[in-house]
Amino acid sequence: MAHILTMGEIMMRLTPPSHQRLVQTNDFHAYFGGAEANVAMNMSQFGHDASFLTALPANAMGEAAKRRLRAAGVHTNTIVDQGRRLGLYYVEEGYSVKPAEVIYDRADASVGELVDTALDWE
């Protein structure tokens, strides 16, 4: 099988339960995702050797994101520990005629501080 390396941002998705609106809830379901991370996880599930290159904060949020990737079989040795923040996005799920709404909170996320000098390209 092919070795696949994706590069991008993994974020935490926060979604209110039961199609509630963001202004109606105090509770959220939390998920990790992002286009490139999702591709790496899916490729691993299809039997490919997948790695994900990004920067994550060296804290519990960064470790939780790495655990999610590893649980899907993605190699995390290409993840740089730097910065202090994981990007977030809030999803208000659509229901009936109400469309879904997405709010991104990605300013100052660790991945934005990633520079190629922090990477071992060999």
Backbone hydrogen bonds, N-H to C=O, Kabsch-Sander energy under -0.5 kcal/mol:
donor,donor_aa,acceptor,acceptor_aa,energy
4,I,2,A,-0.6
4,I,49,D,-2.9
6,T,51,S,-2.3
8,G,53,L,-1.9
11,M,33,G,-3.6
12,M,87,G,-2.4
13,R,11,M,-0.6
13,R,31,Y,-3.7
14,L,89,Y,-2.6
15,T,13,R,-0.5
15,T,29,H,-2.5
19,H,16,P,-0.5
20,Q,17,P,-1.9
24,Q,21,R,-1.5
25,T,21,R,-0.6
25,T,22,L,-0.7
29,H,15,T,-3.4
31,Y,13,R,-2.3
33,G,11,M,-2.4
38,N,34,G,-3.2
39,V,35,A,-2.1
40,A,36,E,-2.2
41,M,37,A,-2.5
42,N,38,N,-2.5
43,M,39,V,-2.9
44,S,40,A,-2.1
45,Q,41,M,-1.9
46,F,42,N,-1.4
47,G,44,S,-1.8
48,H,43,M,-2.4
49,D,2,A,-2.0
50,A,48,H,-0.9
51,S,4,I,-2.8
52,F,75,H,-1.6
53,L,6,T,-3.2
54,T,52,F,-0.5
54,T,78,T,-0.8
56,L,80,V,-2.5
58,A,83,G,-0.8
59,N,57,P,-1.9
63,E,59,N,-2.4
64,A,60,A,-2.3
65,A,61,M,-2.0
66,K,62,G,-2.2
67,R,63,E,-2.5
68,R,64,A,-1.9
69,L,65,A,-2.1
70,R,66,K,-2.9
71,A,67,R,-2.5
72,A,68,R,-1.1
72,A,69,L,-0.7
73,G,70,R,-1.9
74,V,69,L,-2.4
75,H,50,A,-3.0
79,I,76,T,-1.6
80,V,54,T,-2.7
80,V,78,T,-0.5
82,Q,56,L,-2.1
82,Q,80,V,-0.9
88,L,105,D,-2.5
89,Y,12,M,-2.3
90,Y,103,I,-2.9
91,V,14,L,-2.2
92,E,90,Y,-0.5
92,E,101,E,-3.0
93,E,91,V,-0.8
95,Y,98,K,-2.0
98,K,95,Y,-2.7
101,E,92,E,-2.2
103,I,90,Y,-2.4
105,D,88,L,-3.1
109,A,106,R,-1.7
110,S,85,R,-3.2
112,G,109,A,-1.5
113,E,110,S,-1.9
114,L,111,V,-1.3
118,A,115,V,-2.0
119,L,116,D,-1.3
121,W,119,L,-0.9
